[in-house]
Amino acid sequence: MDLRAESIRLRELSTLPPTPEARTEVMQALHSKFEGIQAVAAEVLGAWGDAPSKSVLRDWFLDTTARPYGWAIRSVGVRELARLATAEDTDWVLGLYFGASDGLMQHELLRLASALPAVPAKERVVAKARDSNPRVRHSAMKILVWSSWGEPKELLRPFARDADPAIRSLLVAWGAA
């Protein structure tokens, strides 16, 4: 298999409207043994951006979370899903983000969580920033820093008196205390 030629062919598909044949080709590429080909296929789905493409991209991304060393390919999925994020994605994205037991996985998901639209995500994240668990509060505050929902210092200022000294220290570093 000529990987370069395959990548070029897939990239060409991203410039055309999706057809059943093109979808089949992209689906096969998405399950290639070569992560580079998978990455290009994910980019094609992101470029198409329609509901069926987004659904396939989301399912594929969720499958990649089981890969122990899949951070590189997951970053492509996060990037493409972040570009397509809508209010309807809030529940599953924040559920995945706050449900991640692995700090590295949660960090990978930060870009996706912070790409959500402010309504309804901001309200949910601010509520998490008041959670009794310091880890949850810290995770929520990272989304507030990365998001485009307002000036991070202003978003974080209400939490300047957090009970956890480590979080207060981070708020000082972020300029919010």
Stockholm file with secondary structure:
# STOCKHOLM 1.0

chainA/1-177         MDLRAESIRLRELSTLPPTPEARTEVMQALHSKFEGIQAVAAEVLGAWGDAPSKSVLRDWFLDTTARPYGWAIRSVGVRELARLATAEDTDWVLGLYFGASDGLMQHELLRLASALPAVPAKERVVAKARDSNPRVRHSAMKILVWSSWGEPKELLRPFARDADPAIRSLLVAWGAA
#=GR chainA/1-177 SS CCHHHHHHHHHHHTTSCCCHHHHHHHHHHHTCSCHHHHHHHHHHHHHHCSHHHHHHHHHHHHHHTTCTTCHHHHHHHHHHHHHHCCGGGHHHHHHHHHHCCSHHHHHHHHHHHHTSCHHHHHHHHHHHTTCSSHHHHHHHHHHHHHSSSSCHHHHHGGGTTCSCHHHHHHHHHTTCC
#=GC SS_cons         CCHHHHHHHHHHHTTSCCCHHHHHHHHHHHTCSCHHHHHHHHHHHHHHCSHHHHHHHHHHHHHHTTCTTCHHHHHHHHHHHHHHCCGGGHHHHHHHHHHCCSHHHHHHHHHHHHTSCHHHHHHHHHHHTTCSSHHHHHHHHHHHHHSSSSCHHHHHGGGTTCSCHHHHHHHHHTTCC
//
